[in-house]
Amino acid sequence: MNAPLYNTEILRLAANAPAERLADPMASVERRSPICGSRVTVDVIVDGDGRVSAIGALVRACALGQASASLMAANAVGQTPDQLATMRDALSDWLAGTGTMPEWPGIEVFSPALPHSARHASIRLAFEAVAEAATIARDQRLAAA
C-alpha cells in the first residue's frame, strides 16, 4: 500500500509555511511552477561570511509547496549559497529518481511524492529560490567589499 501523498506531517508543515517577507532584503527571487501555478518568493540577507542570516518568504502553493517552503525556511539560516545549491540539486535528483535522499531535516516527508512527477516542481520551488537569492546576495556583498 502506498503512503498517502498528503499526510499529517505534510499538512502540519504546510500550515506553518513562511508568510512574511523581509523589509529590506539583500536579494529576492520568485519561482513559479507552470504546471500547477504554485509561486514562492524568497528574500534573504547574508552575513559577512556569505551565510544566510535572515530569510523571509511568501508562499502561494499547494500543500506540498507550502510544506517544502516550511522545511527550507526552518533550516536555511546559517547555510552558504553553495550548500543551498547542493541541496537544490540533490533534491531535484532525488525527485527525478537519479539520486539518493538529500540530507536535510525532514525531507523524507516527501517520499510519497516520488511517483508523482507533476508535484515535483512545487516541492523544488523554495529550494530553487533560496539558492539563487543567497548567491545573488553573496555576490552583491562581495562586489561591494
DSSP file (Angstrom, degrees, kcal/mol; ACC not computed):
  #  RESIDUE AA STRUCTURE BP1 BP2  ACC     N-H-->O    O-->H-N    N-H-->O    O-->H-N    TCO  KAPPA ALPHA  PHI   PSI    X-CA   Y-CA   Z-CA
    1    1 A M              0   0    0      0, 0.0     2,-0.2     0, 0.0     0, 0.0   0.000 360.0 360.0 360.0 135.3    0.0    0.0    0.0
    2    2 A N        -     0   0    0      1,-0.1     3,-0.1   110,-0.0     0, 0.0  -0.502 360.0-109.5 -79.8 147.8    1.3    3.4   -0.9
    3    3 A A        -     0   0    0     -2,-0.2    -1,-0.1     1,-0.1     2,-0.1  -0.485  45.1 -95.5 -71.0 146.7    1.7    6.2    1.7
    4    4 A P        -     0   0    0      0, 0.0     3,-0.3     0, 0.0    -1,-0.1  -0.383  24.3-137.2 -65.6 141.5   -0.8    9.0    1.3
    5    5 A L  S    S+     0   0    0      1,-0.3     2,-0.9   107,-0.1   108,-0.1   0.918  99.9  44.3 -65.0 -44.9    0.6   12.0   -0.6
    6    6 A Y  S    S+     0   0    0    106,-0.1    -1,-0.3     4,-0.1     2,-0.1  -0.766  83.9 167.6-103.4  86.7   -1.0   14.5    1.8
    7    7 A N     >  -     0   0    0     -2,-0.9     4,-2.3    -3,-0.3     5,-0.2  -0.357  51.9 -92.6 -93.7 176.6   -0.1   13.0    5.2
    8    8 A T  H  > S+     0   0    0      1,-0.2     4,-2.3     2,-0.2     5,-0.2   0.872 124.6  50.9 -58.3 -40.7   -0.4   14.7    8.6
    9    9 A E  H  > S+     0   0    0      2,-0.2     4,-2.7     1,-0.2    -1,-0.2   0.904 109.2  50.4 -68.1 -40.8    3.2   15.9    8.6
   10   10 A I  H  > S+     0   0    0      1,-0.2     4,-2.7     2,-0.2    -2,-0.2   0.937 113.0  46.8 -59.3 -46.2    2.8   17.5    5.2
   11   11 A L  H  X S+     0   0    0     -4,-2.3     4,-1.9     2,-0.2    -2,-0.2   0.865 111.4  51.2 -67.1 -36.0   -0.3   19.3    6.3
   12   12 A R  H  X S+     0   0    0     -4,-2.3     4,-0.7    -5,-0.2    -1,-0.2   0.934 113.0  45.2 -64.2 -46.8    1.4   20.4    9.6
   13   13 A L  H >< S+     0   0    0     -4,-2.7     3,-1.0     1,-0.2    -2,-0.2   0.909 111.1  53.6 -62.7 -42.4    4.4   21.8    7.7
   14   14 A A  H >< S+     0   0    0     -4,-2.7     3,-1.5     1,-0.3    -1,-0.2   0.882 104.0  55.6 -60.7 -38.5    2.1   23.5    5.2
   15   15 A A  H 3< S+     0   0    0     -4,-1.9    -1,-0.3     1,-0.3    -2,-0.2   0.721 110.2  47.1 -67.0 -19.7    0.2   25.2    8.0
   16   16 A N  T << S+     0   0    0     -3,-1.0    -1,-0.3    -4,-0.7    -2,-0.2   0.081  80.4 142.0-108.9  21.8    3.5   26.7    9.2
   17   17 A A    <   -     0   0    0     -3,-1.5    50,-0.1     1,-0.1    49,-0.1  -0.315  64.2 -92.4 -62.3 145.4    4.7   27.9    5.8
   18   18 A P        +     0   0    0      0, 0.0    41,-0.6     0, 0.0    -1,-0.1  -0.314  46.4 172.6 -60.2 141.5    6.5   31.2    5.9
   19   19 A A        +     0   0    0     39,-0.2     2,-0.4    -3,-0.1    39,-0.1   0.229  48.3  82.2-136.8  12.5    4.2   34.1    5.2
   20   20 A E        -     0   0    0     37,-0.2    37,-2.2    38,-0.0     2,-0.2  -0.981  59.3-150.1-128.2 131.2    6.3   37.2    5.9
   21   21 A R        -     0   0    0     -2,-0.4     2,-0.2    35,-0.3    21,-0.1  -0.552  31.6-100.4 -88.5 159.1    8.8   38.9    3.6
   22   22 A L        -     0   0    0     -2,-0.2    -1,-0.1     1,-0.1    34,-0.1  -0.559  22.0-135.9 -77.4 144.7   11.8   40.8    4.8
   23   23 A A  S    S+     0   0    0      1,-0.2    -1,-0.1    -2,-0.2    -2,-0.0   0.865  97.6  14.5 -68.8 -36.8   11.5   44.5    4.9
   24   24 A D  S    S-     0   0    0      3,-0.0    -1,-0.2    19,-0.0    19,-0.0  -0.515  82.7-179.7-140.6  68.2   14.9   45.2    3.4
   25   25 A P        -     0   0    0      0, 0.0    20,-0.2     0, 0.0     3,-0.1  -0.285  31.7-139.5 -71.2 155.4   16.3   42.0    1.8
   26   26 A M  S    S+     0   0    0     18,-2.4     2,-0.3     1,-0.3    19,-0.2   0.746  90.4   5.5 -79.4 -26.7   19.7   41.9    0.0
   27   27 A A  E     -A   44   0A   0     17,-1.4    17,-2.4     2,-0.0     2,-0.4  -0.983  62.2-166.7-156.3 147.2   18.1   39.7   -2.6
   28   28 A S  E     -A   43   0A   0     -2,-0.3     2,-0.4    15,-0.2    15,-0.2  -0.998   7.3-175.8-135.4 138.2   14.7   38.4   -3.6
   29   29 A V  E     -A   42   0A   0     13,-2.4    13,-2.9    -2,-0.4     2,-0.4  -0.999   8.7-158.2-136.7 134.7   13.8   35.6   -6.0
   30   30 A E  E     -A   41   0A   0     -2,-0.4     2,-0.4    11,-0.2    11,-0.2  -0.926   8.4-171.9-111.0 137.2   10.4   34.4   -7.2
   31   31 A R  E     -A   40   0A   0      9,-2.9     9,-2.8    -2,-0.4     2,-0.4  -0.982   2.4-171.3-126.5 141.0    9.9   30.9   -8.7
   32   32 A R  E     -A   39   0A   0     -2,-0.4     7,-0.2     7,-0.2     6,-0.1  -0.987  19.7-136.0-133.2 141.0    6.7   29.7  -10.3
   33   33 A S     >  -     0   0    0      5,-2.7     4,-2.6    -2,-0.4     5,-0.2  -0.869   7.5-162.3 -96.1 116.5    5.6   26.3  -11.4
   34   34 A P  T  4 S+     0   0    0      0, 0.0    -1,-0.1     0, 0.0     0, 0.0   0.726  87.6  62.4 -68.6 -19.1    3.9   26.5  -14.8
   35   35 A I  T  4 S+     0   0    0      1,-0.1    84,-0.0     3,-0.1    83,-0.0   0.928 126.8   5.1 -71.3 -45.7    2.5   23.0  -14.2
   36   36 A C  T  4 S-     0   0    0     -3,-0.1    -1,-0.1     2,-0.1    83,-0.0   0.526  94.8-116.3-120.5  -9.2    0.4   23.9  -11.2
   37   37 A G     <  +     0   0    0     -4,-2.6    23,-0.0     1,-0.3    -2,-0.0   0.480  57.0 156.0  85.5   1.5    0.7   27.7  -10.7
   38   38 A S        -     0   0    0     -5,-0.2    -5,-2.7    -6,-0.1     2,-0.4  -0.319  22.0-166.1 -59.9 144.9    2.5   27.4   -7.4
   39   39 A R  E     -AB  32  60A   0     21,-3.0    21,-3.4    -7,-0.2     2,-0.4  -0.999  12.2-177.3-140.9 134.7    4.6   30.5   -6.6
   40   40 A V  E     -AB  31  59A   0     -9,-2.8    -9,-2.9    -2,-0.4     2,-0.5  -0.998   6.0-167.2-132.6 130.6    7.2   31.1   -4.0
   41   41 A T  E     -AB  30  58A   0     17,-2.6    17,-2.3    -2,-0.4     2,-0.4  -0.981  10.7-167.9-116.1 127.7    9.1   34.4   -3.3
   42   42 A V  E     -AB  29  57A   0    -13,-2.9   -13,-2.4    -2,-0.5     2,-0.4  -0.962   5.2-167.0-120.6 132.0   12.2   34.1   -1.0
   43   43 A D  E     -AB  28  56A   0     13,-2.9    13,-2.2    -2,-0.4     2,-0.3  -0.911  13.7-177.2-111.6 141.7   14.0   37.1    0.5
   44   44 A V  E     -AB  27  55A   0    -17,-2.4   -18,-2.4    -2,-0.4   -17,-1.4  -0.968  22.4-162.1-138.6 157.3   17.5   36.7    2.1
   45   45 A I  E     - B   0  54A   0      9,-1.9     8,-3.3    -2,-0.3     9,-1.6  -0.989  19.1-157.9-127.3 136.7   20.1   38.6    3.9
   46   46 A V  E     - B   0  52A   0     -2,-0.4     6,-0.2     6,-0.3     2,-0.1  -0.871  10.6-130.0-115.1 152.8   23.6   37.1    4.1
   47   47 A D    >   -     0   0    0      4,-2.6     3,-2.2    -2,-0.3    94,-0.1  -0.196  43.4 -80.9 -87.7-175.5   26.3   37.9    6.7
   48   48 A G  T 3  S+     0   0    0      1,-0.3    -1,-0.1     2,-0.1    -2,-0.0   0.711 131.2  54.5 -61.8 -21.9   30.0   38.8    6.0
   49   49 A D  T 3  S-     0   0    0      2,-0.1    -1,-0.3    31,-0.0     3,-0.1   0.410 119.7-109.4 -90.7   1.2   30.8   35.1    5.6
   50   50 A G  S <  S+     0   0    0     -3,-2.2     2,-0.3     1,-0.3    88,-0.2   0.562  73.8 137.7  83.3   8.2   28.1   34.8    2.9
   51   51 A R        -     0   0    0     29,-0.2    -4,-2.6     1,-0.1    -1,-0.3  -0.648  65.5-100.6 -87.9 144.4   25.8   32.6    5.1
   52   52 A V  E     +B   46   0A   0     27,-2.8    26,-3.1    24,-0.3    -6,-0.3  -0.462  43.7 171.5 -62.0 124.3   22.1   33.3    5.1
   53   53 A S  E     +     0   0A   0     -8,-3.3     2,-0.3     1,-0.4    -7,-0.2   0.608  65.3  18.2-110.9 -18.8   21.4   35.2    8.3
   54   54 A A  E     -B   45   0A   0     -9,-1.6    -9,-1.9    22,-0.1     2,-0.4  -0.989  63.6-171.1-151.4 146.6   17.7   36.1    7.7
   55   55 A I  E     +B   44   0A   0     -2,-0.3     2,-0.3   -11,-0.2   -11,-0.2  -0.997   5.5 176.8-140.4 142.6   15.0   34.7    5.5
   56   56 A G  E     -B   43   0A   0    -13,-2.2   -13,-2.9    -2,-0.4     2,-0.3  -0.946  10.1-180.0-136.5 159.5   11.6   35.8    4.5
   57   57 A A  E     -B   42   0A   0    -37,-2.2     2,-0.4    -2,-0.3   -15,-0.2  -0.996  25.1-151.5-159.5 154.5    9.1   34.2    2.1
   58   58 A L  E     -B   41   0A   0    -17,-2.3   -17,-2.6    -2,-0.3     2,-0.5  -0.994  23.9-165.5-127.3 123.2    5.7   34.5    0.6
   59   59 A V  E     +B   40   0A   0    -41,-0.6     2,-0.5    -2,-0.4   -19,-0.2  -0.944  21.3 170.5-121.1 120.7    4.2   31.2   -0.5
   60   60 A R  E     +B   39   0A   0    -21,-3.4   -21,-3.0    -2,-0.5     2,-0.3  -0.804  46.2 111.7-123.3  85.4    1.3   30.7   -2.8
   61   61 A A        -     0   0    0     -2,-0.5    -2,-0.1   -23,-0.3   -24,-0.0  -0.898  69.5 -80.5-149.7 170.7    1.4   27.0   -3.4
   62   62 A C     >  -     0   0    0     -2,-0.3     4,-2.7     1,-0.1     5,-0.2  -0.112  61.7 -87.0 -66.8 175.5   -0.3   23.7   -2.9
   63   63 A A  H  > S+     0   0    0      1,-0.2     4,-2.6     2,-0.2     5,-0.2   0.854 130.2  53.1 -58.4 -36.0    0.3   21.8    0.4
   64   64 A L  H  > S+     0   0    0      2,-0.2     4,-2.4     1,-0.2    -1,-0.2   0.924 111.0  45.7 -66.7 -42.8    3.4   20.2   -0.9
   65   65 A G  H  > S+     0   0    0      2,-0.2     4,-2.2     1,-0.2    -2,-0.2   0.886 114.1  48.9 -65.7 -39.2    4.9   23.6   -2.0
   66   66 A Q  H  X S+     0   0    0     -4,-2.7     4,-2.1     2,-0.2    -2,-0.2   0.919 112.0  48.4 -65.2 -43.7    4.0   25.1    1.4
   67   67 A A  H  X S+     0   0    0     -4,-2.6     4,-2.3    -5,-0.2    -2,-0.2   0.902 111.1  50.7 -63.8 -41.0    5.5   22.2    3.3
   68   68 A S  H  X S+     0   0    0     -4,-2.4     4,-2.7     1,-0.2    -1,-0.2   0.921 110.0  49.4 -63.0 -44.2    8.7   22.4    1.2
   69   69 A A  H  X S+     0   0    0     -4,-2.2     4,-2.7     1,-0.2    -1,-0.2   0.873 109.4  53.3 -62.6 -36.7    9.0   26.1    1.9
   70   70 A S  H  X S+     0   0    0     -4,-2.1     4,-1.9     2,-0.2    -2,-0.2   0.932 111.1  44.7 -63.3 -47.2    8.4   25.4    5.6
   71   71 A L  H  X S+     0   0    0     -4,-2.3     4,-0.8     2,-0.2    -2,-0.2   0.901 114.4  50.1 -63.8 -41.4   11.3   22.9    5.7
   72   72 A M  H >X S+     0   0    0     -4,-2.7     4,-1.3     1,-0.2     3,-1.2   0.958 112.3  45.7 -61.4 -51.5   13.5   25.2    3.7
   73   73 A A  H 3X S+     0   0    0     -4,-2.7     4,-0.5     1,-0.3    -1,-0.2   0.833 107.6  58.2 -64.5 -33.3   13.0   28.2    5.9
   74   74 A A  H 3< S+     0   0    0     -4,-1.9    -1,-0.3    -5,-0.2    -2,-0.2   0.709 121.7  24.5 -68.6 -19.2   13.4   26.2    9.1
   75   75 A N  H << S+     0   0    0     -3,-1.2    -2,-0.2    -4,-0.8    -1,-0.2   0.409  97.9  85.1-129.2   1.5   16.9   25.1    8.0
   76   76 A A  H ><  +     0   0    0     -4,-1.3     3,-2.3    -3,-0.1   -24,-0.3   0.808  63.2  97.6 -80.1 -29.6   18.3   27.7    5.6
   77   77 A V  T 3< S+     0   0    0     -4,-0.5   -24,-0.2     1,-0.3     3,-0.1  -0.409  91.2  23.7 -62.9 130.4   19.7   30.2    8.1
   78   78 A G  T 3  S+     0   0    0    -26,-3.1    -1,-0.3     1,-0.4     2,-0.2   0.239  97.6 120.3  96.9 -11.4   23.4   29.5    8.5
   79   79 A Q    <   -     0   0    0     -3,-2.3   -27,-2.8   -27,-0.1    -1,-0.4  -0.560  58.7-130.5 -85.9 149.5   23.8   27.9    5.1
   80   80 A T     >  -     0   0    0    -29,-0.2     4,-2.4    -2,-0.2     5,-0.2  -0.551  27.4-108.9 -88.3 161.4   26.1   29.1    2.4
   81   81 A P  H  > S+     0   0    0      0, 0.0     4,-2.4     0, 0.0     5,-0.2   0.887 121.5  53.1 -56.2 -38.2   24.9   29.7   -1.2
   82   82 A D  H  > S+     0   0    0      2,-0.2     4,-2.2     1,-0.2     5,-0.2   0.900 108.4  48.8 -66.1 -39.9   27.0   26.6   -2.2
   83   83 A Q  H  > S+     0   0    0      2,-0.2     4,-2.1     1,-0.2    -1,-0.2   0.904 112.7  48.3 -64.9 -40.1   25.3   24.4    0.4
   84   84 A L  H  X S+     0   0    0     -4,-2.4     4,-2.6     2,-0.2    47,-0.2   0.876 110.9  50.2 -68.1 -37.4   21.9   25.6   -0.7
   85   85 A A  H  X S+     0   0    0     -4,-2.4     4,-2.5     2,-0.2    -2,-0.2   0.890 109.5  51.7 -66.4 -39.1   22.7   24.9   -4.3
   86   86 A T  H  X S+     0   0    0     -4,-2.2     4,-2.5     2,-0.2    -2,-0.2   0.912 111.4  47.2 -62.6 -42.5   23.9   21.5   -3.4
   87   87 A M  H  X S+     0   0    0     -4,-2.1     4,-2.8     2,-0.2     5,-0.2   0.928 110.4  52.4 -64.7 -44.7   20.7   20.8   -1.6
   88   88 A R  H  X S+     0   0    0     -4,-2.6     4,-2.1    39,-0.2    -2,-0.2   0.930 113.8  43.5 -54.9 -47.8   18.6   22.2   -4.5
   89   89 A D  H  X S+     0   0    0     -4,-2.5     4,-2.5     2,-0.2    -1,-0.2   0.890 113.5  50.3 -68.0 -40.6   20.5   19.9   -6.9
   90   90 A A  H  X S+     0   0    0     -4,-2.5     4,-2.6     2,-0.2    -1,-0.2   0.894 110.7  50.2 -65.8 -39.3   20.3   16.8   -4.6
   91   91 A L  H  X S+     0   0    0     -4,-2.8     4,-2.7     2,-0.2     5,-0.2   0.926 111.1  48.9 -63.2 -44.7   16.5   17.4   -4.1
   92   92 A S  H  X S+     0   0    0     -4,-2.1     4,-1.9    -5,-0.2    -2,-0.2   0.922 113.0  47.2 -61.0 -45.0   16.0   17.6   -7.9
   93   93 A D  H  X>S+     0   0    0     -4,-2.5     5,-2.7     2,-0.2     6,-0.9   0.913 112.4  49.5 -63.4 -43.7   18.0   14.4   -8.5
   94   94 A W  H ><5S+     0   0    0     -4,-2.6     3,-1.2     4,-0.2    -2,-0.2   0.942 111.6  47.7 -62.2 -47.9   16.2   12.5   -5.7
   95   95 A L  H 3<5S+     0   0    0     -4,-2.7    -1,-0.2     1,-0.3    -2,-0.2   0.857 111.3  51.9 -62.2 -34.1   12.8   13.5   -7.0
   96   96 A A  H 3<5S-     0   0    0     -4,-1.9    -1,-0.3    -5,-0.2    -2,-0.2   0.563 116.1-115.7 -78.7  -8.1   13.8   12.5  -10.5
   97   97 A G  T <<5S+     0   0    0     -3,-1.2    -3,-0.2    -4,-0.6    -2,-0.1   0.645  91.5 103.5  83.6  14.7   14.9    9.1   -9.3
   98   98 A T  S   <S+     0   0    0     -5,-2.7     2,-0.3    -6,-0.2    -4,-0.2   0.312  78.2  36.0-111.1   7.7   18.6    9.7  -10.2
   99   99 A G  S    S-     0   0    0     -6,-0.9     2,-0.1    -5,-0.2    -2,-0.1  -0.920  81.9 -95.7-149.0 174.0   19.9   10.4   -6.7
  100  100 A T        -     0   0    0     -2,-0.3    -6,-0.2     1,-0.1    -5,-0.1  -0.434  59.3 -72.0 -89.4 167.7   19.6    9.5   -3.1
  101  101 A M        -     0   0    0     -2,-0.1    -1,-0.1    -7,-0.1   -10,-0.1  -0.388  58.9-118.1 -59.8 128.4   17.5   11.3   -0.4
  102  102 A P        -     0   0    0      0, 0.0     2,-1.2     0, 0.0     5,-0.1  -0.235  21.8-108.8 -66.6 158.0   19.2   14.6    0.4
  103  103 A E  S    S+     0   0    0      4,-0.1   -13,-0.0     3,-0.0   -16,-0.0  -0.769  70.4 123.9 -90.0  97.3   20.5   15.3    3.8
  104  104 A W  S >  S-     0   0    0     -2,-1.2     3,-2.2   -17,-0.0     4,-0.3  -0.927  70.3 -96.4-153.9 126.9   18.0   18.0    5.0
  105  105 A P  T 3  S+     0   0    0      0, 0.0   -31,-0.1     0, 0.0   -30,-0.1  -0.210 105.2   1.2 -53.1 124.7   16.0   17.7    8.2
  106  106 A G  T >  S+     0   0    0      1,-0.1     3,-2.0     3,-0.0     4,-0.2   0.353  87.0 126.2  85.8  -4.1   12.5   16.4    7.5
  107  107 A I  G X   +     0   0    0     -3,-2.2     3,-2.0     1,-0.3     4,-0.1   0.743  58.4  76.2 -62.4 -23.0   12.9   15.9    3.7
  108  108 A E  G >  S+     0   0    0     -4,-0.3     3,-2.1     1,-0.3    -1,-0.3   0.695  74.0  81.1 -62.0 -17.1   11.8   12.3    3.9
  109  109 A V  G <  S+     0   0    0     -3,-2.0    -1,-0.3     1,-0.3  -102,-0.2   0.744  85.9  59.3 -59.9 -22.1    8.3   13.6    4.3
  110  110 A F  G X  S+     0   0    0     -3,-2.0     3,-1.7     1,-0.2     4,-0.5   0.404  72.4 102.5 -89.0   3.2    8.2   13.9    0.5
  111  111 A S  G X  S+     0   0    0     -3,-2.1     3,-1.6     1,-0.3    -1,-0.2   0.877  75.9  57.7 -53.9 -41.2    8.9   10.2   -0.2
  112  112 A P  G 3  S+     0   0    0      0, 0.0    -1,-0.3     0, 0.0    -2,-0.1   0.728 100.9  59.4 -63.8 -17.7    5.3    9.6   -1.0
  113  113 A A  G X  S+     0   0    0     -3,-1.7     3,-1.9     1,-0.2     6,-0.2   0.571  76.7  95.2 -85.0  -9.2    5.5   12.2   -3.8
  114  114 A L  T <  S+     0   0    0     -3,-1.6    -1,-0.2    -4,-0.5    -3,-0.1   0.875  85.9  45.4 -53.0 -43.9    8.3   10.5   -5.7
  115  115 A P  T 3  S+     0   0    0      0, 0.0     2,-0.9     0, 0.0    -1,-0.3   0.547  98.9  78.2 -78.5  -2.2    6.0    8.7   -8.1
  116  116 A H    X   +     0   0    0     -3,-1.9     3,-2.3     1,-0.2     4,-0.5  -0.668  55.4 173.1-106.3  76.5    4.0   11.9   -8.7
  117  117 A S  G >> S+     0   0    0     -2,-0.9     3,-0.9     1,-0.3     4,-0.5   0.761  73.3  66.3 -60.3 -26.9    6.3   13.8  -11.1
  118  118 A A  G 34 S+     0   0    0      1,-0.2    -1,-0.3     2,-0.1     4,-0.3   0.705 102.0  50.5 -67.2 -17.3    3.7   16.6  -11.7
  119  119 A R  G <> S+     0   0    0     -3,-2.3     4,-1.4    -6,-0.2     3,-0.3   0.574  87.8  84.0 -93.6 -12.1    4.2   17.5   -8.0
  120  120 A H  H <> S+     0   0    0     -3,-0.9     4,-2.1    -4,-0.5     5,-0.2   0.871  82.7  58.3 -62.9 -39.7    8.0   17.7   -8.1
  121  121 A A  H  X S+     0   0    0     -4,-0.5     4,-1.4     1,-0.2    -1,-0.2   0.907 105.8  49.7 -59.1 -42.5    8.1   21.3   -9.4
  122  122 A S  H  4 S+     0   0    0     -4,-0.3     4,-0.5    -3,-0.3    -1,-0.2   0.880 110.1  50.8 -64.9 -37.9    6.2   22.6   -6.4
  123  123 A I  H  < S+     0   0    0     -4,-1.4     4,-0.4     1,-0.2    -1,-0.2   0.855 112.3  47.6 -67.1 -34.9    8.4   20.8   -4.0
  124  124 A R  H  X S+     0   0    0     -4,-2.1     4,-2.4     1,-0.2     3,-0.4   0.745  88.9  87.0 -77.9 -24.4   11.5   22.2   -5.6
  125  125 A L  H  X S+     0   0    0     -4,-1.4     4,-2.7     1,-0.2     5,-0.2   0.858  88.8  44.4 -49.7 -53.8   10.4   25.9   -5.8
  126  126 A A  H  > S+     0   0    0     -4,-0.5     4,-2.5     1,-0.2    -1,-0.2   0.876 115.1  49.0 -63.6 -37.6   11.5   27.1   -2.4
  127  127 A F  H  > S+     0   0    0     -3,-0.4     4,-1.8    -4,-0.4    -1,-0.2   0.872 112.0  48.8 -71.7 -35.6   14.9   25.4   -2.6
  128  128 A E  H  X S+     0   0    0     -4,-2.4     4,-1.9     2,-0.2    -2,-0.2   0.929 113.8  47.0 -64.9 -45.0   15.5   26.9   -6.1
  129  129 A A  H  X S+     0   0    0     -4,-2.7     4,-2.7    -5,-0.2     5,-0.2   0.915 112.6  47.3 -66.1 -44.3   14.5   30.3   -4.9
  130  130 A V  H  X S+     0   0    0     -4,-2.5     4,-2.5     1,-0.2     5,-0.2   0.893 110.8  52.0 -68.3 -37.4   16.6   30.3   -1.8
  131  131 A A  H  X S+     0   0    0     -4,-1.8     4,-1.7   -47,-0.2    -1,-0.2   0.929 114.7  42.4 -63.3 -44.0   19.7   29.0   -3.5
  132  132 A E  H  X S+     0   0    0     -4,-1.9     4,-2.5     2,-0.2    -2,-0.2   0.920 114.6  50.0 -69.1 -43.3   19.5   31.7   -6.2
  133  133 A A  H  X S+     0   0    0     -4,-2.7     4,-2.6     1,-0.2     5,-0.2   0.911 110.9  49.6 -62.3 -42.5   18.7   34.5   -3.7
  134  134 A A  H  X S+     0   0    0     -4,-2.5     4,-2.5    -5,-0.2    -1,-0.2   0.893 111.2  49.8 -64.5 -39.3   21.6   33.5   -1.4
  135  135 A T  H  X S+     0   0    0     -4,-1.7     4,-2.6    -5,-0.2    -2,-0.2   0.925 111.8  47.6 -64.8 -45.1   24.0   33.5   -4.4
  136  136 A I  H  X S+     0   0    0     -4,-2.5     4,-2.3     2,-0.2    -2,-0.2   0.934 113.6  47.7 -61.6 -46.5   22.8   36.9   -5.6
  137  137 A A  H  X S+     0   0    0     -4,-2.6     4,-2.2     2,-0.2    -2,-0.2   0.913 113.0  48.0 -62.8 -43.8   23.1   38.4   -2.0
  138  138 A R  H  X S+     0   0    0     -4,-2.5     4,-2.6     1,-0.2    -1,-0.2   0.931 112.4  48.9 -61.8 -45.6   26.6   36.9   -1.5
  139  139 A D  H  X S+     0   0    0     -4,-2.6     4,-2.3     1,-0.2    -2,-0.2   0.873 111.1  50.0 -64.7 -37.0   27.8   38.2   -4.9
  140  140 A Q  H  X S+     0   0    0     -4,-2.3     4,-1.7     2,-0.2    -1,-0.2   0.895 110.7  49.8 -67.1 -39.3   26.5   41.7   -4.2
  141  141 A R  H  X S+     0   0    0     -4,-2.2     4,-0.9     1,-0.2    -2,-0.2   0.912 112.3  47.8 -65.1 -41.9   28.2   41.7   -0.8
  142  142 A L  H  < S+     0   0    0     -4,-2.6     3,-0.4     1,-0.2    -2,-0.2   0.896 110.6  51.3 -65.0 -40.2   31.5   40.6   -2.4
  143  143 A A  H  < S+     0   0    0     -4,-2.3    -1,-0.2     1,-0.2    -2,-0.2   0.822 110.1  50.0 -66.7 -31.3   31.1   43.3   -5.2
  144  144 A A  H  <        0   0    0     -4,-1.7    -1,-0.2     1,-0.2    -2,-0.2   0.676 360.0 360.0 -80.7 -17.5   30.6   46.0   -2.6
  145  145 A A     <        0   0    0     -4,-0.9    -1,-0.2    -3,-0.4    -2,-0.2   0.481 360.0 360.0 -76.0 360.0   33.6   45.0   -0.5
